[in-house]
Structures are given as C-alpha cells and as structure tokens.
Amino acid sequence: MRMCADLISYWAEQDLAGSRWAGLDWEQKGLSNEQYEIYDEIVQAARTERRRHGAPAAKALIKRLAERRCAAANGATHSSENWRPPT
C-alpha cells in the first residue's frame, strides 16, 4: 500500500507543479488502471484545493487522499489491461 500512495502522490504533485514529466501516460508512470483512476480523481481534487487554499494545502490533500484511497483499495494493483485516456 505504501508504494501505491507514494507513486500516486509523486505523480499528482508533478501534475500540480506542471512538470514536463506530468504528461506521461499511466504505463510510463508505473500505475495500474486502478491506481490511475485514483490518481486522476486526486489530481482533480488537488487542483480545486489549490485554487481555494493554495499549493501547500493541495499537496497535503494529495498525500491524505492517496494514503486513504490506496489503503481502501489494498494497494490498487488490479489489472492494467484496459487503458483509458486521461480526463
């Protein structure tokens, strides 16, 4: 579960920062489909949080949500065979 939360947190923070690596697809980021779905939802929530309360609050939200969602999904390591495009 730690790996899931760390991966999702890292990539969500990269996306929020506008990193040149943020545009990599889910496979290049090393995410399963389930992890990618969690990542996508967290990024959307973090963008909203950043607009309302700033970047530090958004980063804290990313970490909290990634830990909570990955624990609930037992690491979210289900199949990566059904790719879906980012939203």
Buried (B, 14 or more C-beta within 10 A) or exposed (E): BEEBBBBBBBBBBBBBEEEEEBEBEBEEBEBBBBBBBBBBBBBEBBBEBBEEEEEEEBBEBBBEBBBEBBBEBEBBBBEBEEEEEEE
